[in-house]
């Protein structure tokens, strides 16, 4: 009987750990329905910074998480970015390793594929 209680207690602890960790792991994925990552829109006015970014991105030529089109105005669709120097929607730092997401620049059809 004691062994059964221990097994139940272990199962309960494992289940509790799983419930706690699962949302943390899931938040590291791009929400393709809303075009967001960790609550940040992946479109809009972007300020490129060297420190204290909202998001770290790596520029790649293949297998991106999102394809980005740089536009001059109205960046309202998923993957459309307008570079600004002030009042950004998102601050981005370009990195060579350990990015939050990988982007590929495109001339048309931006977004998550």
NORPEVEN-V793509 format. One record per backbone hydrogen bond with DSSP energy under -1.0 kcal/mol. NH is the residue of the N-H (numbers start at 1). CO is the residue of the C=O. E is the energy in kcal/mol with one decimal. If there is no record, write none. Layout:
nh=NH co=CO e=E
nh=NH co=CO e=E
This chain:
nh=5 co=1 e=-1.7
nh=6 co=2 e=-2.1
nh=7 co=3 e=-2.3
nh=8 co=4 e=-2.2
nh=9 co=5 e=-2.2
nh=10 co=6 e=-2.7
nh=11 co=7 e=-2.5
nh=12 co=8 e=-2.2
nh=13 co=9 e=-2.2
nh=14 co=10 e=-2.6
nh=15 co=11 e=-2.4
nh=16 co=12 e=-2.3
nh=17 co=13 e=-2.5
nh=18 co=14 e=-2.4
nh=19 co=15 e=-2.3
nh=20 co=16 e=-1.7
nh=21 co=17 e=-2.6
nh=22 co=18 e=-2.5
nh=25 co=21 e=-2.0
nh=26 co=22 e=-2.4
nh=27 co=23 e=-1.4
nh=28 co=25 e=-1.2
nh=29 co=26 e=-1.3
nh=31 co=36 e=-3.0
nh=32 co=30 e=-1.1
nh=35 co=31 e=-1.5
nh=36 co=31 e=-1.6
nh=37 co=40 e=-2.2
nh=40 co=37 e=-2.0
nh=42 co=35 e=-2.8
nh=44 co=80 e=-2.3
nh=46 co=82 e=-3.0
nh=47 co=90 e=-2.4
nh=49 co=92 e=-2.7
nh=54 co=91 e=-2.2
nh=55 co=91 e=-1.7
nh=57 co=93 e=-2.6
nh=58 co=101 e=-1.7
nh=60 co=103 e=-3.0
nh=65 co=102 e=-2.5
nh=66 co=102 e=-1.5
nh=67 co=111 e=-2.9
nh=68 co=104 e=-2.8
nh=69 co=79 e=-2.5
nh=71 co=81 e=-2.8
nh=76 co=74 e=-2.0
nh=79 co=42 e=-1.3
nh=80 co=77 e=-2.4
nh=81 co=69 e=-2.5
nh=82 co=44 e=-2.2
nh=84 co=46 e=-2.6
nh=89 co=45 e=-2.7
nh=90 co=45 e=-1.6
nh=92 co=47 e=-2.7
nh=93 co=55 e=-2.2
nh=95 co=57 e=-2.9
nh=100 co=56 e=-2.6
nh=101 co=56 e=-1.6
nh=103 co=58 e=-2.8
nh=104 co=66 e=-1.5
nh=106 co=68 e=-2.6
nh=111 co=67 e=-2.7
